[in-house]
Amino acid sequence: MPTSADALVPVIRERLAQRILHTDVPGLGPVTRGKVRDIYRPGDVRVLVASDRISAFDRVLGTIPLKGQVLNQLAAFWFKNTADIVENHVLDVPHPNVTVCREAQPLPVEVVVRGYITGVTSTSLWTQYAAGVERPYGLDLPAGLRKNDPLPAPVITPTTKAEHGEHDVPTTEAEIVASGMVSAERWKEVREVALALYERGRTIAAQAGLILVDTKYELGIIDGRLTLIDEVHTPDSSRYWLADSYDEHRTPKSLDKEHVRSWLKSVGYTGDGPSPPIPDALAVELSLRYIQAYEQLTGRAFEPAPLPIDTHLARSLSTYAS
């Protein structure tokens, strides 16, 4: 049964002082820090520790209580529920914030599938469409669409992967193949897998009272086979709306990062230069929304990981330490 907001807010406020900015797990070797995950490579596996960092506009903005745990556990749920569509990299989930996985060779593109036209960033389909960009992402879209309208059918809007601190660049499926970034044969497989994953996500979300609006997939190659990596259908990589709040003429309630993107835009920040600090009240609200997404999608009550985090992380990963 979902936990009430009244019960969760005190827990989240208490965890404001326990947010995970960085980790340093002994015995796992050097750490590489992505936007959200700390990455260790002990032996022949990869250990991903989900921090509480939040990014938007390709920048790390701050931390949100319990966010990393939600991401990791929800990704584990989705990896399990999509394994019949495509292989994934997961080997073990020994801690609520940790995934141990196989090493993969990532594809050099991010595969974004959209079922609705929306968004506020420069790469969003709505931003480009509203600005009059001709054939955004190489797509032929009908005239007269309004923000948050459903698309006639789901579309793929890929971007190149930005270097750290840079912005992702929109591209097209034809450009990906023509440039040699991905072969035509492999891209056909990517396209089929991405659309099937989105349909599975949309179906499960609908059963939970949510709309999976759009989502980003990271895919790689392991032993020559296409493999789903990183995370899948989390509130970081996906946009979720509460189904009962959706109305094409107004903005639905989102259970994802869009809440913080919209706040940033409201204070005049669009991704350039230092970002404004996230107020605690906004951090608590966003944590609530992430936890609500987790509980509705999985049907499980959220249980915060035990404290102190560092001690429990080290204990759970002791078998991988040298």
N, C-alpha and C positions, 0 to 999 in steps of 0.2 A: 504494500500500500504506500503511495507517495507520502513523503514527509511534508508536513505543513510548513509554510513560510515562517510562521510564528515560532516553530521549533527550530528551524534552521538558522534564522538570523543571528541568535546569540552564539551559535557554534561558529558561524562564519566570522563574526566580529572577533571572537576569541582567536581565530586563526589568522587575523590580520598581522599579528606579530610573529606568525610561524610560516609566512609565505616562503616558498622555495625559489630563491633567485638563482643560485648556483649550487651545484653539488660537487663533492670531492670524495669519492668512494675509494678507500684505501685498497691497494692491491690490484686495481683494474688497469693501471697504467695511465698514460696521458689522456686528458679529456679534450674533446672538441665540442665547442658550444654552438649549436644551431640557434635559430630564433627562439625555439621553445625547448628543444631537447638537448640534454648533455649526452654525448656519445663516447662510449668506451669500447675498446677493441681488445679484450683479453683473449688470447689464443685465436681460434678461427671463427669466433662469433662476434656479433655486435650487440652491445648493451645500450639500450635507449632509456634514459631516465627523463621522464616528463616533468619539467619544472613548472612553476606557476607563472612564468613569463607570458606576456601577451604581446602579439605583434599586429600591426596594421599599417597599411601604406608602406610595406616592406621595411618597417622599423620596429624594434623592440621598444615598447611604451612603458612597461612597468610590470607589476605582478598582480594576480587575482587569486584570492584564497581558494585552495582546493582545486584549482583549475586543472593542474597537471594530472591529478588522480582521476578526475572526470574524463579527461581526454584518453588516458591510458586504458581505463576500464571500459569505456564505451567503444574504443577502437577494437579491443579484444572481443567484445560482443559482436561487432560487425564483421571482423575477420572470420569468426566462427560461422556466422550466418551468410557468408558469401563464398565459403571455401569450395562449394560445388560449381561456382562460376569460373573462378581463377585461383591458382595457387597463391599463397601468401608467405611472407618471410618469417612468421612467428614460430619460435621454438618453445618459449616458456614465458609465463607472466608470474614471476616469483614474489612480486610486491605490487601494491596498487598503483605505484608510479613507474613500474619497470616492465619493459618488454625485452626479452632476449631473442635475437633473431639471426637469421642467416645473412651473410654479406651478399649484396646484389650490385650489379652494374646499373645505376639508374638511367632511364631514358632522359635525354636532354630537354624534355618539354614537360609542362604541367598540363594535364588533361582536365579541362573544366567542362562539365555537362550542366546545361541550364534548361529548366522547364518553364521558367517565367522570365520576363524582361524587367530587371530591377537593378539596384545597386547605386553606390555613390562614388566609388573610386574611378580613376581614369581608365582602368581596364574593364570596368563593368559594361555589360551589353547596353544597358539603358543610357549610360553616360554618352557612349559613342553614337547610339541611335538618335538620342535627343539633340546631339550636336550636329546631326546631318551627315555623319560619316557614311560614305557610300560603301555598301556591302561590308559592314563591320565583320571581321573575322572571316571574310569571304562568303558571308551568308546573304541569301536573298530573303529579306524579311518583308512582311506585308506592311503597307502604309497604314498610318493611323493608330499604331499601338500606343497605349498609355502605360505609364510606370505601373509595375506589378501585374500587368496583364499576363495570362498564360500564353505560351507560344503554341503555334499549331502542332508542333512536335518537339521533343527534346533536341537540342543542338549541342555541338561540341565547339567550344571557343578556346583553343589552346593558347598558351603563352610560352615564351622562352623562359628559362630559369635565370633569374638575376644573380649576379655576384653579390656578396654580402654588402648591404648598404645601398644597393642599386634597385631599380624598379623592374618588375617583370614587363616584358614587351609583348603585346598582342601579335599573333601570327595567324596563319591559316593552315588548314590541313594540307592544301596543295603545296604551300611553301615548305612545310616540314618534309614532305616527300621529295620535292624538287631539289632542296638544299642538301639532301642526303643525311639529315639529322636522324631520320628513321626510314627504313626501307618501305617500299609500297606494300610488300607482303606483311611486314610486321605491323605497319600502321592499320591495315585492314583488321588485323587481330585486335589491336588496341581499341579501335573504334567499336568493334562488336562487344568486347569485354566491358568497356566504359558504359555503353548504353544499357547493357544487361545489369551491371552493378547499380546504375541509377534507377532502373525499373524496380529492382529488388528493394533498394532503399526507399523508394517512393511508396511501395506497397506496405512495407513494415511501418513506415512513418504514419501512413494514413490510418492503419489499425490502431496507432497510439494517439490519434487525434492531432497529428502534426502534418505539415506540408514540407516535404524536402524540395526546396525551391531550386537550389543549384548546389554543386559540390565539386571538389577538386580531387583528382586521383593522382597518386605518384605510382608509377610502374617502373619495374626494372627487369633485368635478366638474371636468372640463376640457372646454371647448368643448361643454358640455351633456351630456357622456357620463360615466357612472360609471367611475371610475378607481381602481385600487389604488395606494396611496401609502405613504410612510413606510418600513415594513419588512414582511417576510412570513415566517412560519414560522422565525424565529430563536429561539435559546434565551432571549432576552429577552421575546419576545411569545408564546412557546409553552411548553408543558410536554411534555418528552420523557421516556419511560421506556425503559430497556433491556428489550427484549422477553423475554429469557431470565431477567430478574430479577423479572418480574411474577408475582405471586401475590396473589389477592384477600385473603388473610389476613395479608399483611405489606406493608411499604412498599417499593416497587420503587426501584432506583437511578435517580436523575433526572440528566439532562444539561441543566440549565437553572437558572434563578434560585431554584427551590424550595429548593435546598441552602442558600442564604444566608437565605431567609425562615425556614426551619426553625431555623437557628442563631440568628437574631434572637429568634425566639419562645422558644428554650431559655434565652436570657439575660434574658428578661422584657421584650423590646421589642416593642410592637405598633403602632408608627407615630406615637406622640405624643411630642413633645419631641425633643431631640438624640439621634441614633442612636449606638450604641457603635461605636468604630473596628473595622474588619475586620482581624483578625490576618493577617499575611503568609501563614501556613500555609493559612488558609482561602482567601485570594486565589489562591494557587498551585493549590489543589485545584479551585477553580471554573474557573480558566483551563483546566486540564486537561480538565474536563468539557465546556466550550464547544468546545475544539479537537476532542475526540473526536466530538461531535455533527457538527461541520463535516466531518470526514474520513469518518465513516460515511455521511452523507447524500450527499456529493458524490462519494465514491470517490477523492478527491484527497488527497495529502499536504499538510499545512499548511506554508506557508513564511512565516515572519515578515517583515514589511515592513522594508526597509533603514533603517538609522540614518545620520545623525540624522533623526528624523521631520520636524521643522520644515523642514529643507532640502528634503527630497523632496516634502513637501506643496506648498511654494511652487513648486517646479519643475513638478510635475504640473499645477498650476492656473494656470500663467503665461499661458496663452491666454485665460483668463477675467478676468485682472487688468487694471485700467485703467492 
